[in-house]
C-alpha cells in the first residue's frame, strides 16, 4: 500500500493540484489527512479513479533527489571557490599597493640622486690668489 500526495497524483494525470483536491472534496476520490493537514491518497484508491494514470518510478524520484544533491554540492563548491577568489583578490591588491609604494620610493630616490649629480658647485673664487 503506497500513500501518495496530492502533488504526486496531479503529476501522474497531468492536472493541477486543485483538480485533485476538488475530486476529494466532491467525494469522487477518497483521501485522509495527515498530522499537518495535507491530503494523503492510497494508491489503490487513486488507480480506481484514474486507471490510466502514469506511474512515477522510485528510480526517477531518486534520480531527481541525486540531481538536487549534486546541484547543492556544486553550489557549495562554487561558493567556496568564490570565497577563495575574493581572498586571493584582496591579497593581490595588497601586494600591488606594496609594489606601487616601493616604486614611488625608488623613483624619489632616483630623482634625488639625479638632482645631486646635476648640481654643480660654483667654482671657488681665489682669495689673494691662494685659495
GROMACS elastic network, one bead per residue, 0.5 to 0.9 nm:
[ bonds ]
;  ai    aj funct       b0    kb
    1    42     6  0.68180   500
    1    43     6  0.66862   500
    1    44     6  0.73954   500
    2    41     6  0.84108   500
    2    42     6  0.59776   500
    2    43     6  0.53317   500
    2    44     6  0.79226   500
    3    40     6  0.61628   500
    3    41     6  0.55326   500
    3    43     6  0.58433   500
    4     7     6  0.80909   500
    4     8     6  0.60061   500
    4     9     6  0.65826   500
    4    39     6  0.86029   500
    4    40     6  0.56915   500
    4    41     6  0.50261   500
    4    42     6  0.61484   500
    4    43     6  0.62788   500
    4    46     6  0.85165   500
    5     8     6  0.52040   500
    5     9     6  0.63698   500
    5    10     6  0.86505   500
    5    38     6  0.78046   500
    5    39     6  0.63997   500
    5    40     6  0.51128   500
    5    41     6  0.61954   500
    5    42     6  0.89078   500
    6     9     6  0.51774   500
    6    10     6  0.61117   500
    6    11     6  0.86864   500
    6    17     6  0.59360   500
    6    18     6  0.85713   500
    6    20     6  0.64147   500
    6    21     6  0.71614   500
    6    38     6  0.81776   500
    6    39     6  0.64072   500
    6    40     6  0.69001   500
    6    41     6  0.73160   500
    7    10     6  0.50395   500
    7    11     6  0.62163   500
    7    12     6  0.87166   500
    7    16     6  0.79744   500
    7    17     6  0.56883   500
    7    20     6  0.84941   500
    8    11     6  0.52353   500
    8    12     6  0.63762   500
    8    17     6  0.87611   500
    8    56     6  0.79464   500
    9    12     6  0.51916   500
    9    13     6  0.65897   500
    9    14     6  0.84621   500
    9    15     6  0.84634   500
    9    17     6  0.79359   500
    9    20     6  0.72875   500
    9    41     6  0.82582   500
    9    43     6  0.88891   500
    9    46     6  0.75605   500
    9    53     6  0.84739   500
   10    13     6  0.54943   500
   10    14     6  0.57062   500
   10    15     6  0.50089   500
   10    16     6  0.55760   500
   10    17     6  0.54175   500
   10    18     6  0.85388   500
   10    19     6  0.77298   500
   10    20     6  0.64198   500
   11    14     6  0.50020   500
   11    15     6  0.66309   500
   11    16     6  0.78218   500
   11    17     6  0.84192   500
   11    54     6  0.82018   500
   11    56     6  0.84288   500
   12    15     6  0.80572   500
   12    53     6  0.54816   500
   12    55     6  0.62511   500
   12    56     6  0.68281   500
   13    16     6  0.88792   500
   13    50     6  0.76673   500
   13    52     6  0.81008   500
   13    53     6  0.53137   500
   13    54     6  0.64004   500
   14    53     6  0.88297   500
   14    54     6  0.88022   500
   15    18     6  0.82059   500
   15    19     6  0.64450   500
   15    20     6  0.76579   500
   16    19     6  0.53633   500
   16    20     6  0.69899   500
   16    21     6  0.89516   500
   17    20     6  0.53695   500
   17    21     6  0.63332   500
   17    22     6  0.87476   500
   18    22     6  0.61021   500
   18    23     6  0.86605   500
   19    22     6  0.51113   500
   19    23     6  0.63590   500
   19    24     6  0.87932   500
   20    23     6  0.50830   500
   20    24     6  0.63818   500
   20    25     6  0.87493   500
   20    29     6  0.80216   500
   21    24     6  0.50678   500
   21    25     6  0.62099   500
   21    26     6  0.86721   500
   21    29     6  0.87594   500
   21    39     6  0.81434   500
   22    26     6  0.60925   500
   22    27     6  0.85017   500
   22    28     6  0.86903   500
   22    29     6  0.88807   500
   23    26     6  0.52707   500
   23    27     6  0.62031   500
   23    28     6  0.51937   500
   23    29     6  0.54524   500
   23    30     6  0.82835   500
   24    27     6  0.51486   500
   24    28     6  0.60085   500
   24    30     6  0.56913   500
   24    31     6  0.65446   500
   24    39     6  0.87001   500
   25    28     6  0.77534   500
   25    29     6  0.79653   500
   25    30     6  0.85209   500
   26    29     6  0.77327   500
   27    30     6  0.61708   500
   28    49     6  0.74534   500
   29    41     6  0.82792   500
   29    45     6  0.70306   500
   29    46     6  0.70111   500
   29    48     6  0.86962   500
   29    49     6  0.66237   500
   30    41     6  0.69545   500
   30    42     6  0.82457   500
   30    45     6  0.68962   500
   30    46     6  0.82570   500
   31    39     6  0.60652   500
   31    40     6  0.55614   500
   31    42     6  0.70100   500
   31    45     6  0.82878   500
   32    37     6  0.89404   500
   32    38     6  0.81349   500
   32    39     6  0.55443   500
   32    40     6  0.52886   500
   32    41     6  0.65733   500
   32    42     6  0.86500   500
   33    36     6  0.76529   500
   33    37     6  0.52336   500
   33    38     6  0.52068   500
   33    40     6  0.57442   500
   33    41     6  0.86740   500
   34    37     6  0.52581   500
   34    38     6  0.55585   500
   34    39     6  0.65159   500
   34    40     6  0.66431   500
   35    38     6  0.75770   500
   41    44     6  0.85692   500
   41    45     6  0.70149   500
   41    46     6  0.67505   500
   42    45     6  0.53337   500
   42    46     6  0.63461   500
   42    47     6  0.88096   500
   43    47     6  0.61396   500
   43    48     6  0.85600   500
   44    47     6  0.51085   500
   44    48     6  0.61791   500
   44    49     6  0.88575   500
   45    48     6  0.50329   500
   45    49     6  0.65476   500
   45    50     6  0.86082   500
   46    49     6  0.53200   500
   46    50     6  0.59114   500
   46    51     6  0.77946   500
   46    53     6  0.85673   500
   47    52     6  0.75934   500
   47    53     6  0.70340   500
   48    51     6  0.57590   500
   50    53     6  0.55335   500
   56    59     6  0.84730   500
   56    60     6  0.71435   500
   56    61     6  0.76447   500
   57    60     6  0.52517   500
   57    61     6  0.65240   500
   57    62     6  0.87335   500
   58    62     6  0.61326   500
   58    63     6  0.84853   500
   59    62     6  0.50625   500
   59    63     6  0.59993   500
   59    64     6  0.85030   500
   60    64     6  0.60771   500
   60    65     6  0.85037   500
   61    64     6  0.50775   500
   61    65     6  0.61755   500
   61    66     6  0.85485   500
   62    66     6  0.59853   500
   62    67     6  0.84670   500
   63    67     6  0.60620   500
   63    68     6  0.85369   500
   64    67     6  0.50060   500
   64    68     6  0.61767   500
   64    69     6  0.85825   500
   65    68     6  0.50248   500
   65    69     6  0.61281   500
   65    70     6  0.85700   500
   66    69     6  0.50154   500
   66    70     6  0.60613   500
   66    71     6  0.84671   500
   67    70     6  0.51039   500
   67    71     6  0.60634   500
   67    72     6  0.85363   500
   68    71     6  0.50574   500
   68    72     6  0.61390   500
   68    73     6  0.86289   500
   69    72     6  0.50181   500
   69    73     6  0.61900   500
   69    74     6  0.85654   500
   70    73     6  0.50042   500
   70    74     6  0.60738   500
   70    75     6  0.85073   500
   71    75     6  0.60588   500
   71    76     6  0.85648   500
   72    75     6  0.50166   500
   72    76     6  0.61935   500
   72    77     6  0.86015   500
   73    76     6  0.50470   500
   73    77     6  0.61314   500
   73    78     6  0.85332   500
   74    77     6  0.50210   500
   74    78     6  0.60348   500
   74    79     6  0.84727   500
   75    78     6  0.50833   500
   75    79     6  0.60744   500
   75    80     6  0.85874   500
   76    79     6  0.50348   500
   76    80     6  0.61623   500
   76    81     6  0.85573   500
   77    80     6  0.50581   500
   77    81     6  0.60721   500
   77    82     6  0.84742   500
   78    82     6  0.60051   500
   78    83     6  0.85620   500
   79    82     6  0.50302   500
   79    83     6  0.62099   500
   79    84     6  0.86231   500
   80    83     6  0.50918   500
   80    84     6  0.61817   500
   80    85     6  0.85980   500
   81    85     6  0.60920   500
   81    86     6  0.85788   500
   82    85     6  0.50344   500
   82    86     6  0.61679   500
   82    87     6  0.87126   500
   83    86     6  0.50923   500
   83    87     6  0.63345   500
   83    88     6  0.86107   500
   84    87     6  0.52052   500
   84    88     6  0.61130   500
   84    89     6  0.85067   500
   85    89     6  0.59328   500
   85    90     6  0.85494   500
   86    89     6  0.50247   500
   86    90     6  0.62444   500
   86    91     6  0.86855   500
   87    90     6  0.51205   500
   87    91     6  0.62517   500
   87    92     6  0.86650   500
   88    91     6  0.50556   500
   88    92     6  0.61571   500
   88    93     6  0.86093   500
   89    92     6  0.51028   500
   89    93     6  0.61844   500
   89    94     6  0.86745   500
   90    93     6  0.51141   500
   90    94     6  0.62957   500
   90    95     6  0.87513   500
   91    94     6  0.51160   500
   91    95     6  0.62879   500
   91    96     6  0.86409   500
   92    95     6  0.50259   500
   92    96     6  0.60986   500
   92    97     6  0.86169   500
   93    96     6  0.50037   500
   93    97     6  0.62037   500
   93    98     6  0.86770   500
   94    97     6  0.51359   500
   94    98     6  0.63084   500
   94    99     6  0.86939   500
   95    98     6  0.50965   500
   95    99     6  0.61849   500
   95   100     6  0.86191   500
   96    99     6  0.50407   500
   96   100     6  0.61182   500
   96   101     6  0.86066   500
   97   100     6  0.50542   500
   97   101     6  0.61851   500
   97   102     6  0.86044   500
   98   101     6  0.51392   500
   98   102     6  0.61752   500
   98   103     6  0.85981   500
   99   102     6  0.50352   500
   99   103     6  0.60931   500
   99   104     6  0.86223   500
  100   103     6  0.50429   500
  100   104     6  0.61942   500
  100   105     6  0.86122   500
  101   104     6  0.51401   500
  101   105     6  0.61981   500
  101   106     6  0.86418   500
  102   105     6  0.51018   500
  102   106     6  0.61458   500
  102   107     6  0.85645   500
  103   106     6  0.51024   500
  103   107     6  0.60473   500
  103   108     6  0.85719   500
  104   107     6  0.50840   500
  104   108     6  0.61788   500
  104   109     6  0.86341   500
  105   108     6  0.51947   500
  105   109     6  0.63099   500
  105   110     6  0.87410   500
  106   109     6  0.50100   500
  106   110     6  0.61573   500
  106   111     6  0.85942   500
  107   110     6  0.50266   500
  107   111     6  0.60929   500
  107   112     6  0.84702   500
  108   111     6  0.51140   500
  108   112     6  0.60371   500
  108   113     6  0.85610   500
  109   112     6  0.50636   500
  109   113     6  0.61221   500
  109   114     6  0.84815   500
  110   113     6  0.51248   500
  110   114     6  0.60247   500
  110   115     6  0.86188   500
  111   115     6  0.61777   500
  111   116     6  0.86313   500
  112   115     6  0.51649   500
  112   116     6  0.63136   500
  112   117     6  0.87618   500
  113   116     6  0.50277   500
  113   117     6  0.62183   500
  113   118     6  0.85979   500
  114   117     6  0.51349   500
  114   118     6  0.61130   500
  114   119     6  0.85632   500
  115   118     6  0.50879   500
  115   119     6  0.60729   500
  116   119     6  0.52559   500
  116   120     6  0.81852   500
  117   120     6  0.73451   500
  120   123     6  0.88264   500
  121   124     6  0.84353   500
  122   125     6  0.88669   500
  124   127     6  0.88575   500
  124   131     6  0.79012   500
  125   129     6  0.85269   500
  125   131     6  0.72828   500
  126   129     6  0.50460   500
  126   130     6  0.59377   500
  127   130     6  0.59224   500
  127   131     6  0.52982   500
  128   131     6  0.70402   500
